[in-house]
């Protein structure tokens, strides 16, 4: 596969030429120094990929000539990560690693212990930044799917109307939580197959409050543990996504 990849979200499936947006053109031509004739894989982030060569290496509006197209199959299990927003740049790390692990969506969640305060304008800027992080991660790892990264949502609102998922799990440090593998084994025993969709809810630094954990359990989330050690939220998110991807693939 060519090393060069370009995100082209609005291209027609049967296009014979693709014109990249200015930011993607700059990244391809100026940063990666692509020249006429260089091979490039363009992708729309929804599974469509075009095998191309650079026709016009314009750093403002690069044109790619399409040689072939294909539609990739999604992963067997649609994994959604609902992540309590951590402080600093940790959310970018989580979005990047979730993209590399094939998450279908990463939902930023505002919890009682979230230390990041986001008003409407700042929330919009953060969402755009996290989505761009997902796009860059997809380009780097060859993932033809870019996960959805919606605006931050309050935990109460998420629990009132959670995304559809066959399996709802919440990372828990409280007593009574079951191992993740046990939850997956019970699902297989009940349905004769692995789950086709899963929602993984992880708290920020300091975890969820007891009240939030009780509300999540009442909303149908099963408390699970990833082992005896206390994991950072970045580690907990990626560890569980990796296990879920392996066990459901």
CORCORLIN-V878045 format. One record per pair of residues at least 24 apart in sequence whose C-alpha atoms are under 6 Angstrom apart, sorted by the first residue. I is the first residue (numbers start at 1). GAP is how many residues later the second one is. Records with the same first field share a line. If there is no record, write none. Layout:
# CORCORLIN-V878045
I: GAP, GAP
This chain:
# CORCORLIN-V878045
2: 38
4: 36
5: 35, 36, 37, 134
6: 36
7: 35, 36, 37
8: 35, 36
9: 35
16: 50
17: 47, 48, 49
18: 45, 46
19: 43, 44
20: 41, 42
22: 38, 39
25: 34, 35, 36, 37
26: 33
29: 30
45: 99, 100, 101
46: 99
47: 24, 25, 97, 98
76: 173
77: 119, 120
78: 26, 119
79: 24, 25, 118, 119
80: 24, 25, 26, 119
81: 25, 119
82: 24, 25, 118, 119
83: 25, 26, 118, 119
84: 25, 26, 118, 119, 120
85: 24, 29, 119
86: 118
87: 29
94: 140
96: 38, 41
99: 35
104: 43
105: 42, 43
106: 43
107: 42, 43
108: 44
109: 43, 44, 45, 46
110: 43, 44, 45
111: 44
127: 24
165: 32, 33, 34
166: 31, 32
167: 31
168: 30, 31, 53
169: 31, 52, 53
170: 30, 31, 51, 52, 53
171: 31, 52, 53, 54
172: 51, 52, 53
177: 46, 47, 48
178: 46, 47
179: 45, 46
180: 44
194: 54
204: 29
